[in-house]
């Protein structure tokens, strides 16, 4: 795990859609993460970390 991935995961914990946006841009992953974050902060974090690690 490089420093870039560490930074993305850190941003995914603070602002989940931002972490996903940095890796995938505005795509399906970003919109799913944004929706989950709006519905609940914790589901957004879980999804963002999952997408960035997997």
PDB file of N, CA, C and O in Angstrom:
ATOM      1  N   UNK A   1       0.858  -1.175   0.000  1.00  0.00           N
ATOM      2  CA  UNK A   1       0.000   0.000   0.000  1.00  0.00           C
ATOM      3  C   UNK A   1       0.896   1.228   0.000  1.00  0.00           C
ATOM      4  O   UNK A   1       1.675   1.446   0.928  1.00  0.00           O
ATOM      5  N   UNK A   2       0.775   2.027  -1.057  1.00  0.00           N
ATOM      6  CA  UNK A   2       1.609   3.201  -1.200  1.00  0.00           C
ATOM      7  C   UNK A   2       1.025   4.408  -0.489  1.00  0.00           C
ATOM      8  O   UNK A   2      -0.070   4.358   0.070  1.00  0.00           O
ATOM      9  N   UNK A   3       1.777   5.482  -0.525  1.00  0.00           N
ATOM     10  CA  UNK A   3       1.328   6.708   0.149  1.00  0.00           C
ATOM     11  C   UNK A   3       0.106   7.305  -0.546  1.00  0.00           C
ATOM     12  O   UNK A   3      -0.714   7.964   0.095  1.00  0.00           O
ATOM     13  N   UNK A   4      -0.018   7.078  -1.850  1.00  0.00           N
ATOM     14  CA  UNK A   4      -1.188   7.589  -2.582  1.00  0.00           C
ATOM     15  C   UNK A   4      -2.459   6.885  -2.113  1.00  0.00           C
ATOM     16  O   UNK A   4      -3.489   7.527  -1.910  1.00  0.00           O
ATOM     17  N   UNK A   5      -2.385   5.567  -1.943  1.00  0.00           N
ATOM     18  CA  UNK A   5      -3.535   4.809  -1.458  1.00  0.00           C
ATOM     19  C   UNK A   5      -3.871   5.213  -0.030  1.00  0.00           C
ATOM     20  O   UNK A   5      -5.045   5.330   0.321  1.00  0.00           O
ATOM     21  N   UNK A   6      -2.850   5.427   0.797  1.00  0.00           N
ATOM     22  CA  UNK A   6      -3.071   5.862   2.175  1.00  0.00           C
ATOM     23  C   UNK A   6      -3.793   7.197   2.204  1.00  0.00           C
ATOM     24  O   UNK A   6      -4.718   7.379   2.996  1.00  0.00           O
ATOM     25  N   UNK A   7      -3.393   8.127   1.363  1.00  0.00           N
ATOM     26  CA  UNK A   7      -4.040   9.431   1.297  1.00  0.00           C
ATOM     27  C   UNK A   7      -5.486   9.303   0.823  1.00  0.00           C
ATOM     28  O   UNK A   7      -6.369   9.979   1.351  1.00  0.00           O
ATOM     29  N   UNK A   8      -5.735   8.455  -0.154  1.00  0.00           N
ATOM     30  CA  UNK A   8      -7.101   8.241  -0.640  1.00  0.00           C
ATOM     31  C   UNK A   8      -7.987   7.653   0.454  1.00  0.00           C
ATOM     32  O   UNK A   8      -9.137   8.065   0.603  1.00  0.00           O
ATOM     33  N   UNK A   9      -7.471   6.700   1.216  1.00  0.00           N
ATOM     34  CA  UNK A   9      -8.258   6.101   2.292  1.00  0.00           C
ATOM     35  C   UNK A   9      -8.508   7.111   3.401  1.00  0.00           C
ATOM     36  O   UNK A   9      -9.600   7.144   3.969  1.00  0.00           O
ATOM     37  N   UNK A  10      -7.526   7.927   3.713  1.00  0.00           N
ATOM     38  CA  UNK A  10      -7.706   8.974   4.721  1.00  0.00           C
ATOM     39  C   UNK A  10      -8.786   9.954   4.280  1.00  0.00           C
ATOM     40  O   UNK A  10      -9.644  10.326   5.081  1.00  0.00           O
ATOM     41  N   UNK A  11      -8.757  10.374   3.025  1.00  0.00           N
ATOM     42  CA  UNK A  11      -9.798  11.265   2.507  1.00  0.00           C
ATOM     43  C   UNK A  11     -11.144  10.563   2.458  1.00  0.00           C
ATOM     44  O   UNK A  11     -12.178  11.201   2.651  1.00  0.00           O
ATOM     45  N   UNK A  12     -11.148   9.258   2.203  1.00  0.00           N
ATOM     46  CA  UNK A  12     -12.407   8.502   2.170  1.00  0.00           C
ATOM     47  C   UNK A  12     -13.048   8.444   3.546  1.00  0.00           C
ATOM     48  O   UNK A  12     -14.272   8.367   3.653  1.00  0.00           O
ATOM     49  N   UNK A  13     -12.244   8.479   4.596  1.00  0.00           N
ATOM     50  CA  UNK A  13     -12.799   8.489   5.945  1.00  0.00           C
ATOM     51  C   UNK A  13     -13.332   9.871   6.289  1.00  0.00           C
ATOM     52  O   UNK A  13     -14.382   9.985   6.921  1.00  0.00           O
ATOM     53  N   UNK A  14     -12.635  10.911   5.888  1.00  0.00           N
ATOM     54  CA  UNK A  14     -13.073  12.277   6.192  1.00  0.00           C
ATOM     55  C   UNK A  14     -14.230  12.715   5.298  1.00  0.00           C
ATOM     56  O   UNK A  14     -15.254  13.188   5.791  1.00  0.00           O
ATOM     57  N   UNK A  15     -14.069  12.561   3.999  1.00  0.00           N
ATOM     58  CA  UNK A  15     -15.088  12.920   2.996  1.00  0.00           C
ATOM     59  C   UNK A  15     -15.150  11.790   1.973  1.00  0.00           C
ATOM     60  O   UNK A  15     -14.419  11.810   0.983  1.00  0.00           O
ATOM     61  N   UNK A  16     -16.006  10.816   2.202  1.00  0.00           N
ATOM     62  CA  UNK A  16     -16.007   9.609   1.355  1.00  0.00           C
ATOM     63  C   UNK A  16     -16.089   9.873  -0.149  1.00  0.00           C
ATOM     64  O   UNK A  16     -15.317   9.265  -0.891  1.00  0.00           O
ATOM     65  N   UNK A  17     -16.977  10.742  -0.646  1.00  0.00           N
ATOM     66  CA  UNK A  17     -17.016  10.927  -2.102  1.00  0.00           C
ATOM     67  C   UNK A  17     -15.724  11.507  -2.683  1.00  0.00           C
ATOM     68  O   UNK A  17     -15.381  11.225  -3.831  1.00  0.00           O
ATOM     69  N   UNK A  18     -15.014  12.306  -1.905  1.00  0.00           N
ATOM     70  CA  UNK A  18     -13.764  12.896  -2.398  1.00  0.00           C
ATOM     71  C   UNK A  18     -12.705  11.823  -2.622  1.00  0.00           C
ATOM     72  O   UNK A  18     -11.996  11.850  -3.628  1.00  0.00           O
ATOM     73  N   UNK A  19     -12.594  10.890  -1.699  1.00  0.00           N
ATOM     74  CA  UNK A  19     -11.625   9.806  -1.868  1.00  0.00           C
ATOM     75  C   UNK A  19     -11.905   8.971  -3.105  1.00  0.00           C
ATOM     76  O   UNK A  19     -10.981   8.594  -3.826  1.00  0.00           O
ATOM     77  N   UNK A  20     -13.173   8.682  -3.352  1.00  0.00           N
ATOM     78  CA  UNK A  20     -13.555   7.904  -4.529  1.00  0.00           C
ATOM     79  C   UNK A  20     -13.357   8.736  -5.796  1.00  0.00           C
ATOM     80  O   UNK A  20     -12.925   8.205  -6.820  1.00  0.00           O
ATOM     81  N   UNK A  21     -13.664  10.020  -5.740  1.00  0.00           N
ATOM     82  CA  UNK A  21     -13.503  10.904  -6.894  1.00  0.00           C
ATOM     83  C   UNK A  21     -12.047  10.970  -7.352  1.00  0.00           C
ATOM     84  O   UNK A  21     -11.775  10.985  -8.553  1.00  0.00           O
ATOM     85  N   UNK A  22     -11.122  11.009  -6.415  1.00  0.00           N
ATOM     86  CA  UNK A  22      -9.711  11.093  -6.780  1.00  0.00           C
ATOM     87  C   UNK A  22      -9.242   9.868  -7.555  1.00  0.00           C
ATOM     88  O   UNK A  22      -8.350   9.974  -8.396  1.00  0.00           O
ATOM     89  N   UNK A  23      -9.829   8.716  -7.283  1.00  0.00           N
ATOM     90  CA  UNK A  23      -9.412   7.499  -7.991  1.00  0.00           C
ATOM     91  C   UNK A  23     -10.199   7.286  -9.277  1.00  0.00           C
ATOM     92  O   UNK A  23      -9.612   6.942 -10.303  1.00  0.00           O
ATOM     93  N   UNK A  24     -11.531   7.484  -9.244  1.00  0.00           N
ATOM     94  CA  UNK A  24     -12.386   7.106 -10.371  1.00  0.00           C
ATOM     95  C   UNK A  24     -12.995   8.279 -11.129  1.00  0.00           C
ATOM     96  O   UNK A  24     -13.581   8.082 -12.194  1.00  0.00           O
ATOM     97  N   UNK A  25     -12.870   9.491 -10.604  1.00  0.00           N
ATOM     98  CA  UNK A  25     -13.527  10.623 -11.248  1.00  0.00           C
ATOM     99  C   UNK A  25     -15.028  10.549 -11.024  1.00  0.00           C
ATOM    100  O   UNK A  25     -15.493   9.849 -10.124  1.00  0.00           O
ATOM    101  N   UNK A  26     -15.782  11.270 -11.839  1.00  0.00           N
ATOM    102  CA  UNK A  26     -17.239  11.244 -11.686  1.00  0.00           C
ATOM    103  C   UNK A  26     -17.761  10.082 -12.519  1.00  0.00           C
ATOM    104  O   UNK A  26     -18.001  10.197 -13.721  1.00  0.00           O
ATOM    105  N   UNK A  27     -17.925   8.966 -11.832  1.00  0.00           N
ATOM    106  CA  UNK A  27     -18.434   7.753 -12.461  1.00  0.00           C
ATOM    107  C   UNK A  27     -19.460   7.107 -11.557  1.00  0.00           C
ATOM    108  O   UNK A  27     -19.955   7.726 -10.615  1.00  0.00           O
ATOM    109  N   UNK A  28     -19.772   5.875 -11.846  1.00  0.00           N
ATOM    110  CA  UNK A  28     -20.783   5.152 -11.078  1.00  0.00           C
ATOM    111  C   UNK A  28     -20.369   5.034  -9.611  1.00  0.00           C
ATOM    112  O   UNK A  28     -21.194   5.217  -8.716  1.00  0.00           O
ATOM    113  N   UNK A  29     -19.088   4.727  -9.363  1.00  0.00           N
ATOM    114  CA  UNK A  29     -18.614   4.569  -7.987  1.00  0.00           C
ATOM    115  C   UNK A  29     -18.812   5.846  -7.192  1.00  0.00           C
ATOM    116  O   UNK A  29     -19.217   5.803  -6.030  1.00  0.00           O
ATOM    117  N   UNK A  30     -18.524   6.997  -7.820  1.00  0.00           N
ATOM    118  CA  UNK A  30     -18.685   8.284  -7.141  1.00  0.00           C
ATOM    119  C   UNK A  30     -20.140   8.533  -6.758  1.00  0.00           C
ATOM    120  O   UNK A  30     -20.424   8.935  -5.630  1.00  0.00           O
ATOM    121  N   UNK A  31     -21.062   8.298  -7.688  1.00  0.00           N
ATOM    122  CA  UNK A  31     -22.470   8.576  -7.416  1.00  0.00           C
ATOM    123  C   UNK A  31     -23.041   7.645  -6.353  1.00  0.00           C
ATOM    124  O   UNK A  31     -23.851   8.070  -5.529  1.00  0.00           O
ATOM    125  N   UNK A  32     -22.628   6.379  -6.365  1.00  0.00           N
ATOM    126  CA  UNK A  32     -23.075   5.452  -5.325  1.00  0.00           C
ATOM    127  C   UNK A  32     -22.559   5.912  -3.966  1.00  0.00           C
ATOM    128  O   UNK A  32     -23.295   5.902  -2.979  1.00  0.00           O
ATOM    129  N   UNK A  33     -21.299   6.312  -3.922  1.00  0.00           N
ATOM    130  CA  UNK A  33     -20.710   6.769  -2.670  1.00  0.00           C
ATOM    131  C   UNK A  33     -21.389   8.043  -2.175  1.00  0.00           C
ATOM    132  O   UNK A  33     -21.645   8.185  -0.980  1.00  0.00           O
ATOM    133  N   UNK A  34     -21.679   8.962  -3.081  1.00  0.00           N
ATOM    134  CA  UNK A  34     -22.355  10.202  -2.698  1.00  0.00           C
ATOM    135  C   UNK A  34     -23.741   9.907  -2.136  1.00  0.00           C
ATOM    136  O   UNK A  34     -24.137  10.477  -1.120  1.00  0.00           O
ATOM    137  N   UNK A  35     -24.468   9.029  -2.788  1.00  0.00           N
ATOM    138  CA  UNK A  35     -25.804   8.669  -2.315  1.00  0.00           C
ATOM    139  C   UNK A  35     -25.745   8.005  -0.942  1.00  0.00           C
ATOM    140  O   UNK A  35     -26.538   8.333  -0.059  1.00  0.00           O
ATOM    141  N   UNK A  36     -24.816   7.079  -0.759  1.00  0.00           N
ATOM    142  CA  UNK A  36     -24.692   6.416   0.540  1.00  0.00           C
ATOM    143  C   UNK A  36     -24.263   7.390   1.627  1.00  0.00           C
ATOM    144  O   UNK A  36     -24.697   7.267   2.773  1.00  0.00           O
ATOM    145  N   UNK A  37     -23.422   8.352   1.286  1.00  0.00           N
ATOM    146  CA  UNK A  37     -22.992   9.341   2.263  1.00  0.00           C
ATOM    147  C   UNK A  37     -24.138  10.261   2.653  1.00  0.00           C
ATOM    148  O   UNK A  37     -24.251  10.651   3.815  1.00  0.00           O
ATOM    149  N   UNK A  38     -24.982  10.608   1.705  1.00  0.00           N
ATOM    150  CA  UNK A  38     -26.143  11.442   2.013  1.00  0.00           C
ATOM    151  C   UNK A  38     -27.124  10.677   2.903  1.00  0.00           C
ATOM    152  O   UNK A  38     -27.699  11.244   3.833  1.00  0.00           O
ATOM    153  N   UNK A  39     -27.311   9.387   2.612  1.00  0.00           N
ATOM    154  CA  UNK A  39     -28.234   8.579   3.400  1.00  0.00           C
ATOM    155  C   UNK A  39     -27.689   8.275   4.798  1.00  0.00           C
ATOM    156  O   UNK A  39     -28.457   8.119   5.748  1.00  0.00           O
ATOM    157  N   UNK A  40     -26.396   8.194   4.914  1.00  0.00           N
ATOM    158  CA  UNK A  40     -25.759   7.920   6.206  1.00  0.00           C
ATOM    159  C   UNK A  40     -24.259   7.989   6.038  1.00  0.00           C
ATOM    160  O   UNK A  40     -23.706   7.416   5.099  1.00  0.00           O
ATOM    161  N   UNK A  41     -23.608   8.676   6.925  1.00  0.00           N
ATOM    162  CA  UNK A  41     -22.163   8.911   6.794  1.00  0.00           C
ATOM    163  C   UNK A  41     -21.372   7.602   6.846  1.00  0.00           C
ATOM    164  O   UNK A  41     -20.446   7.409   6.059  1.00  0.00           O
ATOM    165  N   UNK A  42     -21.725   6.712   7.757  1.00  0.00           N
ATOM    166  CA  UNK A  42     -20.993   5.449   7.928  1.00  0.00           C
ATOM    167  C   UNK A  42     -21.090   4.557   6.688  1.00  0.00           C
ATOM    168  O   UNK A  42     -20.064   4.027   6.259  1.00  0.00           O
ATOM    169  N   UNK A  43     -22.284   4.363   6.084  1.00  0.00           N
ATOM    170  CA  UNK A  43     -22.317   3.550   4.850  1.00  0.00           C
ATOM    171  C   UNK A  43     -21.449   4.146   3.733  1.00  0.00           C
ATOM    172  O   UNK A  43     -20.855   3.405   2.950  1.00  0.00           O
ATOM    173  N   UNK A  44     -21.376   5.456   3.659  1.00  0.00           N
ATOM    174  CA  UNK A  44     -20.514   6.099   2.663  1.00  0.00           C
ATOM    175  C   UNK A  44     -19.051   5.786   2.900  1.00  0.00           C
ATOM    176  O   UNK A  44     -18.307   5.527   1.954  1.00  0.00           O
ATOM    177  N   UNK A  45     -18.635   5.810   4.156  1.00  0.00           N
ATOM    178  CA  UNK A  45     -17.246   5.485   4.497  1.00  0.00           C
ATOM    179  C   UNK A  45     -16.935   4.034   4.167  1.00  0.00           C
ATOM    180  O   UNK A  45     -15.903   3.730   3.569  1.00  0.00           O
ATOM    181  N   UNK A  46     -17.832   3.145   4.560  1.00  0.00           N
ATOM    182  CA  UNK A  46     -17.608   1.710   4.320  1.00  0.00           C
ATOM    183  C   UNK A  46     -17.484   1.442   2.828  1.00  0.00           C
ATOM    184  O   UNK A  46     -16.575   0.731   2.402  1.00  0.00           O
ATOM    185  N   UNK A  47     -18.384   2.000   2.034  1.00  0.00           N
ATOM    186  CA  UNK A  47     -18.349   1.788   0.585  1.00  0.00           C
ATOM    187  C   UNK A  47     -17.071   2.383  -0.015  1.00  0.00           C
ATOM    188  O   UNK A  47     -16.419   1.748  -0.844  1.00  0.00           O
ATOM    189  N   UNK A  48     -16.719   3.585   0.398  1.00  0.00           N
ATOM    190  CA  UNK A  48     -15.526   4.241  -0.162  1.00  0.00           C
ATOM    191  C   UNK A  48     -14.258   3.441   0.130  1.00  0.00           C
ATOM    192  O   UNK A  48     -13.431   3.238  -0.759  1.00  0.00           O
ATOM    193  N   UNK A  49     -14.109   2.995   1.360  1.00  0.00           N
ATOM    194  CA  UNK A  49     -12.927   2.209   1.702  1.00  0.00           C
ATOM    195  C   UNK A  49     -12.923   0.892   0.944  1.00  0.00           C
ATOM    196  O   UNK A  49     -11.878   0.453   0.463  1.00  0.00           O
ATOM    197  N   UNK A  50     -14.094   0.257   0.834  1.00  0.00           N
ATOM    198  CA  UNK A  50     -14.194  -0.995   0.087  1.00  0.00           C
ATOM    199  C   UNK A  50     -13.782  -0.800  -1.371  1.00  0.00           C
ATOM    200  O   UNK A  50     -13.020  -1.599  -1.914  1.00  0.00           O
ATOM    201  N   UNK A  51     -14.281   0.254  -1.999  1.00  0.00           N
ATOM    202  CA  UNK A  51     -13.970   0.498  -3.414  1.00  0.00           C
ATOM    203  C   UNK A  51     -12.491   0.814  -3.598  1.00  0.00           C
ATOM    204  O   UNK A  51     -11.891   0.391  -4.586  1.00  0.00           O
ATOM    205  N   UNK A  52     -11.904   1.539  -2.676  1.00  0.00           N
ATOM    206  CA  UNK A  52     -10.503   1.915  -2.826  1.00  0.00           C
ATOM    207  C   UNK A  52      -9.543   0.761  -2.538  1.00  0.00           C
ATOM    208  O   UNK A  52      -8.467   0.688  -3.133  1.00  0.00           O
ATOM    209  N   UNK A  53      -9.916  -0.125  -1.645  1.00  0.00           N
ATOM    210  CA  UNK A  53      -9.043  -1.237  -1.292  1.00  0.00           C
ATOM    211  C   UNK A  53      -9.188  -2.396  -2.270  1.00  0.00           C
ATOM    212  O   UNK A  53      -8.200  -3.049  -2.607  1.00  0.00           O
ATOM    213  N   UNK A  54     -10.402  -2.654  -2.724  1.00  0.00           N
ATOM    214  CA  UNK A  54     -10.640  -3.798  -3.613  1.00  0.00           C
ATOM    215  C   UNK A  54     -10.144  -3.546  -5.011  1.00  0.00           C
ATOM    216  O   UNK A  54     -10.271  -4.412  -5.877  1.00  0.00           O
TER     217      UNK A  54
END
